[in-house]
């Protein structure tokens, strides 16, 4: 019997789907012991204060489980003591580097899999929304609407523009395909040894060579994981190399871009706009100038969270659970040397 403990909020019908994978699976699910979700698809939630009896019940589950659906965020440093039989964790996000840093797991003994691919569609849609916002000059239209002004104007088209997509993982590849389908010329940037291409991508450069393409693009989409190689990848010099009408879309992590330099460029008009789902400090501080800049869209790190996210992650987990039981390779294996 393979015992699976559910460590983050999950709908009961999805728990039932996991249990139905195989008679050899026993699902350990006590929702009153789990974090309380703040919104649909919230895998962090608000940790309830457990009584001594509830803590004992939770340990009775974790101490007998071989598999965990998500990480137990209650006591990261004590994961080995609380999960002595643990052999596999299914994460609920694609980039797990900063999360696994908090959990001192022996990754030679515990397999970790990610939710890579789940967020590709909503994030690509967010990118498209942000780019069209500026291409069609929605800020000017909103200003004119407030002024009750009816005035003919000319906008640009997204078709024919050149966009750099940094990172060609599941999200970057889908974003590139969506943009290419609309007539965008897509340039990809990848880590050393990364993918050599993707559908819709006309040119690929390494992370260390993006300076050569920045002057010729109309937008930059950051879709890469946060690693030592990508931290500060879009710095002051790189931002200065962009055209004044260029737009930066960040669906990666806030630390991938020099936020202070970007803010200055946006405020001065050296950069047309920014579409930000992430920030270097989250939540974005109240006194951040980014809140009030008219050429910035701020999303509270929610662009990837779609209403069906839990169902999609459960699909991956159920497929992996069948593979685990059959002794075949798992999908989305986490690579600690890459951080995803």
DAFEN-V39205 format. One line per field, one symbol per residue. ss: DSSP state (H for helix, E for strand, L for the rest). phi: phi as a letter, one per 20 degrees, with the letter a starting at -180 (. if undefined). psi: psi as a letter, one per 40 degrees, with the letter a starting at -180 (. if undefined). Layout:
BEGIN
ss->???
phi->???
psi->???
END
This chain:
BEGIN
ss->LEEEEELLLLLHHHHHHHHLLLLLEEEELLHHHLLELLLLLLLLLELLLLLHHHHHHHHHHHLLLLEEELLLLLLHHHHHHHLLLLLEEELLLLLLHHHHHHLLLLLLLLEEELLLLLLHHHHHHHHHHHHHHHHLLHHHHHHHHHLLLLLLLLLLLLLLLEEEEELLLHHHHHHHHHHHHLLLEEEEEELLLLLLLLLLEEEEEEHHHLHHHHLLLLEEEELLLLLLLLLLLELHHHHHLLLLLLEEEELLLHHHELHHHHHHHHHHLLLLEEEELLLLLLLLLLLLHHHLLLLEEELLLLLLLLLLHHHHHHHHHHHHHHHHHHLLLLLLELLLLLLL
phi->.eeddedcgbfgfffffffefafeededbcgfeegefeafneddmdfffefffffffffffffdeeccemeeefbgfdfffecfdfcbcefdceedgffffedffefeddecdddgofefffffffgfgfffgefelfgfffffffelddbfbddedfgnedcedeodfgfffffffffffdneedddccfgnfgeragneebccfgfcfgfdgfddebcdecdfecgfdfmgdegffffffffefcddddebgffdffffffffffenfcfabccecbfccfgggefffgdffdcdddflcfeeefdgfffffgffffffffgfemdgeelffdffdnb
psi->hhhhhheihhiddddddddedieehhhhhgdeeiihieihehedahhihiidddddddddddeehdihhiihedgdefddddgdehehhhieidhedddddehfigeedhhhiifhddeddddddddddddddddefdddddddddefhhhiihiiidheihhhhhhfadddddddddddeeehhhhihiiheaieiiheheihiideedddedeeieihhhfiihiddehfdgadddddeiideihhhhebidedigdddddddddeeehdiihheiidhhihidehdddehefhhhhgfedegidedddddddddddddddddefiiiifhhhdede.
END
